[in-house]
Each structure stands twice: as structure tokens, then as C-alpha cells.
Amino acid sequence: MKKYFLFSVIVAMTLQGWALDPMMAYTVKPPEGCIDKDITTQELSLLDLVQISLCTNPSLSAQYMGVKAAEASVGTSRSEYLPSVVVSGQGNITGQRAQTQPHYTQNEPYSATAAASWLLFDWGGRTSRVKASRAQANAVRFAYDAKLQDLMLAVQTAYLKALAAKESLISANASLDTYKQSYNEAQKRYKLGMVSLSDKLQTKTKYEQALLSVVLAENLQSQTLGNLAVLLNLPPNTPLNIETPTFNEDTTQIETDDVEQLMNQALENRPEMRAQESTAQAAKSALHNTRIQNLPAVHLNASATYGDNWKHSYPYQTETAAGISVSMPLFTGFANMYATQSAYYAYQQALANTQNVRLQIQNDVWTNYQNYKTAVRSYDISKTVLESAEENERVAFRYYKVGKSDTLNLLTAVAQLADARQNKITAFYDLLLSKAILYRSIGK
């Protein structure tokens, strides 16, 4: 039973994708919470869309495999703390023949050798290599986290644009109704001889232009839904039924209005910052590792050999050896010197890049914060403009019906109302998008 167990262990360890983790190197798990919904019929919230994209995006899956590969390197470096054992064996059949003599075969069926080596002391070289591999794995993991956040922002952006397109279509239909009402009123007044043919044709032109605006709004809605479907790794013609949430005043607010606090949060939370810091830490550990390559290393070595010579007087023989070896490079053609200098410059470069990333993150937060504040003011103004435009359109239409206003004033008021309605929609969703971009810039 034991031999079958040992055989199974050896076979399993030689297979690719061996699932065990004896060195406890793997820490990152794949995205969880994939939903089980019929996306073509059921209503999908923003959270549903994000979960679908995280579970189906091929680029994200490829980057996750890169994370696992980097973590496997951590297991490789940690394995240096364990002894290495190599087993080898051979079987030979030798023959010889002298002139005028019959063929003679000498059999030496097999021999086996087992050799073990254990690094006892290397001035912290293994530790520095483990730290370097762990830091590199962290850098890859934080880059993966950044990819996650970018994907979530892309889905949220596509979602908000789809909602904006939906609202724009509703607005275009509302403007169409208003222009149709103006056209119908102009027709009545023309039949009564109260307005000229030119007035009636002007209202008809505006009505037909409104029809064109509806067609364009329908096209925009189809395009935004197609872009959203592609982010979900679906064909762009996939029908999606997205949920329209209930917005309130809190929807547009951020947690704090202190931009300095937001920048500090970004430096703590942004995965790009953490990735660059991990890269610098890996370079520092690599520098330490190159510096100690010129120091001696101590190994414990042991070996055992068994040879079978069963046709001889002594059918087998064994040989064992054990001892401690010390190795130290005396001269490597200046290779170690240049390797140390290269590692030093790489570390200094990583430090400079870290500072550059820090400044870039602060600038991102500052820029996105200003864009958010501008979007807030724009939305507030758009609401006021819409209220004025609605009142102006009501007054203009009422005056037009009683003959106190001409067609030009009516059409101007209707056009201003249509623009104000669309501007409010644009300003509102631009505000939500600027808030999402600001939150992404602070790592949320």
C-alpha cells in the first residue's frame, strides 16, 4: 500500500498545475459572486453588471493567471530553505569479445544514487530572494487590483451613458410632442387666416427636425447598450434590460469636501501606488541579494550509492558520504561587481518612479476633484435653466394661442426648453460620471 501511495505522490508532483501549496505562496483568489441570471430577460442592476464583467472579462482572467504565476515564484524562493534530494539510477549490460574467442557478456544490472544538499547559511541571501519574489508578486497583484478598478469604472461609465441615452430618448420624445403641439396649433391658426403659410411651414420644419432627433436618440441608445454588452464579453446586439435606479441628492455627494484628505486617501488606497512601492521593495531586496553573492555560503551534503554486481564474488557494494562544504567566489570577471551596480541603479530608478507615481496620483485627485466641483455647479445651473425654460415655454404657448405672440417666439421658447431639458440630463450624468472617476482616482 505504501509503494502505491509514494508512486501517486511522485506522479502528482510531476503534473502541471499541481494544486497543493506546501509553501503557502498563494493568497489571491479569483473574483467571486458571479450571478446566475438570464441577462437577456431579467433586469440588471449596476452591481449585476459589474459582477458579470469581472467573471467573464478575458483580459482580467489573463492578468489573474499572471498573479498566480508570480505567487508560484514565491513558493519557489521559499523552497530554498528546504534540502534538495536527487535520486538517480541506471542499468547496464556490457559485453566484450577477444579475437578468436567467443562473445562474452558481463551483466551489471543496476545501480542507484541518492544525493542531498542543504544550504545552511548564506548571509540572508534566501531571505532577500523570498522578499524580492514576494514584493514582485505583490506588485503584480496590485496591478491586477488596478485592472479590476478600471474595469468596474468602465462598466459604470457605460451604464451611466446607457441611462443618459435612455433619458435623452425620453426627452427627445417630449420635445417632439411639444413641437407637434405647436405645429397643430399653427395649422389651426393658418386655416383661420391668423398666421401666414410661412409660420405653418416653420413649425412643420421644427416638428420634422424633432422627429430626426428622436431617431438619433434611438441610435445613441442602441450604441451605448452595445458598448455595455461588449464589456460583459457579449455580442453588441445582445438585448440588455438595465435597471433605472432611484436617484436622490445623496447620489451626487462625496464623502468629504477636503481635497487634501482625498489625496491622502489616494496615496493609501490606490493599487498603482502599492504596486510601485512593492516594485521598489523588490529592487531593494534584489540589491541586497547581489551584494551578498561575494560572501561564502555553507552547505550540508550527503550521498549514498548502491551498485549491484550480482555475477561477481561480491554481488553488491554501497558507498556513503556526508560533510559540510563552503563556497566563495574569489573572482568572477567583475560580473558580481557590475551586477551589484545594476541592482543599485535599478533600486534608485524604482525610488524615482515611486515619487513620480505619488505626484501623478495627487494630480489625478486634484484634477478630478475640480472636474467634480464644476459638474456640481453645472448641474445646479441646468436645473435653474430648465425651470425658466419650462415657464417661458408655457407663457409663449399661451400667448401664441391668444394671438399675443408670433411663431418665431413660440419656436424659440420650445427650442430653449428642449435644449434645457437635454442639458440637465447631460449635466446630471456627467456629475455622476465625474464622481465615479474621482472615486477611482482615490482607489475606491
N, C-alpha and C positions, 0 to 999 in steps of 0.2 A: 504493500500500500504506500509505503514511504517513497519508493522509487517512482511510482506514478505521480505522486504529489510534486516531487522535485522536478520531474520531467515537465509537468504542467507549468510550474513556475518559470523554468528556463524558456519554454516556448512562448509563454505570455509576455515575458520581458523582451523578447526579440520582435514582437509585433509592433507595428506602427500604431500610435495613438494609445499606448499603454495608459490605462485610466488611473492607476494608483498615483498617489502623491506623497511618498515617504518623506520627502524633504520639505513638505508644507510650503510649496512655492506658489500655488495657485490661490488667488484671493478674489479676482474679479469674476462676477457671474454675468451671464447674458441677460438681456432685458427680460423682465417678467411681466405678467399681467396681460398677455395677448388676449384680445376679446374674441368671443365666439358669436359673431353676429352675421346676418345676411346683409352685407353692406349695400346691396342694390335695392333693398326694400325698407330696412329699418332706419330710423332717424339716428344720425350720428352726431354726437357732441364733439367739442374740441378735444376733450380727453380721449374719446374713442379714436379720433383721427390720429392723435399723437401715438397712442399705443399700437395702432395698426402700422404706422410708418416705422416705428422702432423695431417691430418684429419682422418686417418684410423688406427693409431697405438693403439692397445687396452691398452697397458701399460701406454701410455701417457694419454689416456682417464680416466683410473682409478686414476691416480695421480691428474688429474684435478678435479675429484669428491672429492678427499681429500682436495683440496684447497677450494672448495665451503663449505665443512663441517667445515673447520677451520674458514672461514668467517662467517658462521652461528653462531659460538660461539661468535664472536664479537657482533653480534646482541643480543645474549642472555645476555652478560655482560652489554651492553648499556641499556637494558631494566630495569636494576636495578634502573635507575633514574626515572622511572615511577611508579605510585602507582599500587598495585595489588588489584584486586577486585574478590571476590569469592562469588558466589551465590549458595545456596543450598536449597532444598525443600524436603518435604516428605508428604505422605498421610497415614493415619492410620484408621483402623476400629477395634475398641476394643469391646470385649464382656465379660460379666460376668454372673454367674448363682449361686444363693444360693440354698441350699438344700431345696427341696420341692417347689422351686419357678420356674416359667417359665424362659426360656432363655431371657436375656436382652442384647440388643446391644446398645453400645454408639458410635456414629459416631463423629469423629473429622477429617473431610475430608483432610485438608491440612494445611501446614504451610510453610513459606519461610523466609530465612535469607540472607541478603547481608552484607558482611564484607569487609572493605577496609583498607589497610595498606600502609603507605608511609614512606620510610626511609628518614628522613630529614638531618641527619648529622652522618657521621661515620669516621671522621678524614681522609678523602681521600681514604677510602677503595674501594669505587666503581671506583674511578679514576684509582687506581692501578690495579684493576681487568680488567678494559677496556684496559689499556695499555698493560697488560700481554697478553690478548687474541688477541689484535691487533698485538703485536710483534710475537706471536706464528703463527698467520695467515700469517704474512709476511715471517716468516721462511719457512713455507710450500710452499708459493708462490715462493720464491726464489729457493727452491729445485725443484719445477716444472719448473722454468726457466732453471735450470741446466740440467734437463731432456730434455727439448727442444733442448738445445745446443748440448747435447750428441747425440740426435737422428739426428740432422742436420749434425753433423760431421760423424756419422755412414753412413748416406746416401751419403755424399760427398766422403767418403772413398771408399764405394762400387762402386760409379760412376767412380771414378778415376781408380780403379782396373779393372773395366769393359773396360774402354777406353784403359788402358795399355794392357789388354789381346787382345783387338781388334788390336792394333798396333803390338803386338807380333806375332799375326797370319799373318799379312801382311809381317812382317819381315821374318817369317819362310818361307812363300811362295817365297819371294825374294831370300832367301838363297837357297831354293830348285831349283829355276831357275838357279842360279849360279852353283850349283853342277851338275845340268842336263847338262848345257853347258860344264862343264869340262868333264863330262862323255862322252858326244857326241864327243868332241874333242879327248879324249883318244881312243875312238873306231876307229875314222878315222886314227889316227896315228898307232894304232895296226894293222889295215888292211894293212897299207903301210909298216909295219915292222919297224917302227921308235921307238916303245916302246914295252916293254915286256907285257906278259899276266898279270903279277903281277901289273903293272901300271894300266892297264884297270880295273882289279878287285878292286884295291884301290879306284878308282874314282866311281865305281859302289857301293861299300860299303858306301862311303860317301853320295852318292845320296840317297840310301835307308834309311840311318840314317836321312837324311833331310826330307824324307817322314814321318818318325816316329815323328820328331819334329813338323811337321805340324799337325799331329793327336793329339799330346799332347797340342799344342796351341789351337786347336779347343775345346778340352775338358776343358781347362782352361777358355776359353771364355764362354762356357756354364755354368760352375760353378759360375763365377763372376756375370753373368746375373741372375742366380738362387738366389744367395745371395742378390742381389739388389731387386728382386721381393719379397722375404720374408720380407725385411724391409718395403715394401709397403703393407704388410699384404695380399699378394697374393701367390698363389701356386708357387713353384720354377720353374715349367715348363711353366709359363706364358710368351709368347713371348713379348719382350720389344724392342722397336726401340729408342735407346737413341741417342741424338744429339751429334755430334762431334764438339765442339766449335773451333773457330779460336784462336790459341794462339799467343801471341807476347811477347816481352821482359818484358812488364809491368806485365804480368801474374805471373811471378816468383818473382816480387819485393814486399817488405813490405813497410809500410808507413814511418817507421823510423828505423834507424840502431842503435839507442841508447837503449841499453838493460835496463838501469836504468829507462828510460821513459816508456818502455814497462811494467816493473814490477809495476811501479806506476799506470799505466792504469789498470793492472790486479787487483790491490787492490781496485780500484774504481769500476770496471765493473763486476768482477767475481760474479755470483749469489751465489756461495758457501761462499764467504766472507760475502755477505749481509745476507745470511741465518744464519750464525754463529753469526753475530752481533745482529741479531734480536732475536736469542735464548738467548744471554746474556742479552738483554734488557728485555725479558720476565722473566728471572730469577731474575733480579733486581726488577722488579715490583712485582713479587711474594714475594720477601723478604720484601718489604715494606708492602704488604698486611698482611703477617703473624705478623709483628711487631705491627700493629695497632689492632690486634684482642683482645689485652688486654685492649683496651680503650673502653669507653662507646659509645653506639650507641643510637640515638634518633629517635623514630618512631611516626608518627601521625596515630592514629587508629580511625575508625568509623564503626558502625554496625547498622543495622536496622532489626527487626524481625516482621513478621506478622503471626498471628495464627488465624485460623477460627474455631470457636466453635458454629456453627450456630444453634444447637439444645438447647443451653443454653440461659439463660436470656441475657447474653452478647455475641452476636454472634461472635465477633472477638476482638482481642486485638493486640496492637502494642507495640514495645519496641525499643528505640533508645539509642545509646551511642556514645560518642566521647571523645577523650582525647589524651594525649601525654604520651608515655612510654619510659623509659630509662633502658637499659640493659647493664650490665657489668660483665664479668666473673671474679669472685674472685679467684676460684681455679678449675683447670681442670685436676688435677692429673699430672701436669707438661707437659701435652700434648702440650700446646701452646709454652712452652719453647723449647721443642725438635723440634717442627715444625719450629720455627724460626731458630734454629741452622741448621736444614736440609736445609732450604731455603738459608741460608748463604753459606753453603758448596756447594750447587748446583750453586750458583752465582759465587763463586770462581772457580769452575770447568769450568763453561761456559767461564770465562775470560781466563783461561789457554788454553782451546780449541780454543778460538779466536786467541790467539797468535800462536798456533800450525798451524792453518789453514793459517794464514798470512805467516808464514815461508814456508809452503808447496807450496803455490801459487807462491811465489817468486822463489822457487827452480824449480817448473814446468816451469816457463817462462825462467829461465836461461838455463835449460836443453834443452828445445825445441828450444830456440834461437841458441844454439850451434849446435844442430842437423840440423837446417835450414841452418846455415852458411856452415856446412860440405856438405850438399846436394847441395848447390850452387857451391861449388868448385868441387864436384864430377861431376856435370852436365857439367861444363865448360871443365873439363879434358876429359869427354866422347866425347864431340864434337870434340876436337882436335884428340883424338884417332881414331874416325870414319873417319875423313878426311885422316889421314895417312893410315888407313886400306884400304880405297877405292882406294887410289893412289897405294898402294902396290899390291892390287889385280889386278888392271888394268895392271901394269907393269909385274907381274908374268904371267898373262894370255897371254899377248903379247909375252913375251919371250918364253913361252911354245909352242905357235903356230909356232914360227920360229925355235924351237929346241935349244934355248939357256938356257932352264931351264928344270928341271925334274919334274915328277909328284908330288913328295913329297913337293917341294917348292910351287907348284901351290895349292895343297890341304891345305897346311899350311896357305897360304895367304887367301884362301877362308874361312877357318875356323876362322881366325882372323877377317875377315870382318863380318861374321855372329855374332861373339861374340861382336864386337864393335857396330854393329847395335842394338843388343838386350840390351847391356849395356847402350846405350844412351837412349833408351826407358825407361828402368828401372830407370835410374838416373833422367830423366825428371819428371816422375810421382811420384817418391819418393820426388822430390823437391816440387811439388805441394802439396803432402800429408803432408810434413813437414811444409809447410806454413799454411795449414789448421789447423794442430794440434797446431801450435804456436798461431794462431788467437784464437783458442778455449781456450788456456791457459790464454789469456788476456781478455777473456769474450766477444769475437766478433764472 
